[in-house]
Amino acid sequence: MVLWIWNLPEVAVGTLQKVFDRFARYSPVTVMMRGILEYAFPPEALDELFRQHAVAQYEDELLFSTTVNTLALAVTGIRPSVNEAYLACQEKFTVSVNSLYNKLKGVETQVSQAVVRQSATRLAPLVCALRAQEPPLLKGYRVKILDGKHLDGTEHRIKETRVLNSAPLPGLILAVLDPQRRLFLDVFPCEDAYTQERMLLPQVLETVDKGDLWLDDRNFCTTGFLFGIADRKAHFVVRQHASTLTGKKLVGRKECIGRCETGMVYEQAMTIRNPKASDPDRAILTVRRITVKRDQPTEDGETEIHILTNVPREHADAIEIAELYRKRWRIEYAFQELGQALDSEIDTLCYPKAALLAFCVAINAYNMMSVLKGAMRSAYRDPSLLSELSGYYLASEISATYWGMMIAIEPHHWTTTFATLSVEEMAAVLKELAAKTSVHRFRKNHRGPKRPPPKRTGGLREKHVSTARLIAARGGAQNQNR
């Protein structure tokens, strides 16, 4: 397949082709990442998305696509800060860096949300075309994992925070992960960090579709949310919260089902009453209450956990539900990769809207890396690559090569090459590039369990020690023992 057709004179095309082929040979993952970016978010599409969803903010002299692409340089580690990203791209700007920061702090949360939704809409069919999706967690159900993330404290740059010892918190976000495709499907940003996550659940309910299976932690186990999911002909697997359900009542006898990996499993029916239900016939919800008596206590010291589900028993027994709930941690691993491989929480972006946009841009980068991993899995026909490839190593390679590649090949060439490809054409391009990748360079390094640190010695006056003398003393002790 001929991959690259440039709209240039023949001599220029030949020269540019050689430059491109060199990058494709020595850093194919960087070429893939840029290609996926152009496929998912050509500049015109980003600007149109902004026009559709922005309410108070307007474009003026600074386009939204320029703002996002500059921010992405900082989020992906290509540039160490937003200011340095601006300086590197200064020829693209007709405004000052202060105008860029003003633009960032004014981007409305619904725009940030739309950016993530657009990413999932464009990339999900691509994962399927690559045949890189994992087997469903439960056959016949579309599993979605919901969890929240409070953004870390920022620097004290805002005037009101400069005299405070407390860390300024820029907000929180609820995120929805598709574990089968390893893509974040949706986010629900909130600027007030003190907002209870459950207050955002009505927004989440608006996105629940028939056939969904929502996998949630106990913080989202509320009467309204569970009834809302059931009313939409969807399903849930959620850990029971001790105090957020109304009118709960155990029914019948508790049965011992058997063992799962973490302990003994029991099942019992339970009813929940919704006092706000308008229809009396729909005021009671019967669920299965699955109890796992753990062999080892949880980090909180709990010896048993209770899981609620409305999945019929003929579709999944209690042991399968208990094991399914443990897969909820996949979203925690995704958040961990966002923090380790990407600079998802830039501490100099103190205004909530700017911090939330940066986190959403990082989520988009995570989605693109998931497609990249999927292309390698498809090219090498190795399903283990989806979990064995390190996001940190991939991001490090991309950040080291990306800027030089963009100097050598101007952005508009990437747009004309990738933005109009069909799903099948894009999948073929990615597989061809992935086949050139040295996969061993990006595999995770597995280590054994950490050893407990030894007890430290030394008095208050011993603030430092000579390493060379310690090593010399070690050598002397070894000689004495011979």
Secondary structure, DSSP 8 states (H G I E B T S, - for coil): ------SS-HHHHHHHHHHHHHHHHH-HHHHHHHHHHHHH--HHHHHHHHHHH-SS---TTS-HHHHHHHHHHHHTTSSSSHHHHHHHTGGG-SS-HHHHHHHHHH--HHHHHHHHHHHHHHHHHHHHHTT-----SSTT-EEEEEEEEE-----S-SGGGTT-SS-----EEEEEEETTTTEEEEEEEES-TTS-GGGGHHHHHTT--TTEEEEE-GGG--HHHHHHHHHTT-EEEEE--SSS-SS-EEEEEEEEEEEETTEEEEEEEEEEE-TT-SSGGGSEEEEEEEEEEESS--TT--SEEEEEE-S-TTT--HHHHHHHHHTTHHHHHHHHHHHHHS--S-TT--SHHHHHHHHHHHHHHHHHHHHHHHHHHHHHT-TTHHHHB-HHHHHHHHHHHHHHHHHHS-HHHHHHHHTT--HHHHHHHHHHHHTTS-GGGGB----------------TT-----HHHHHHHHHHHHHHH-
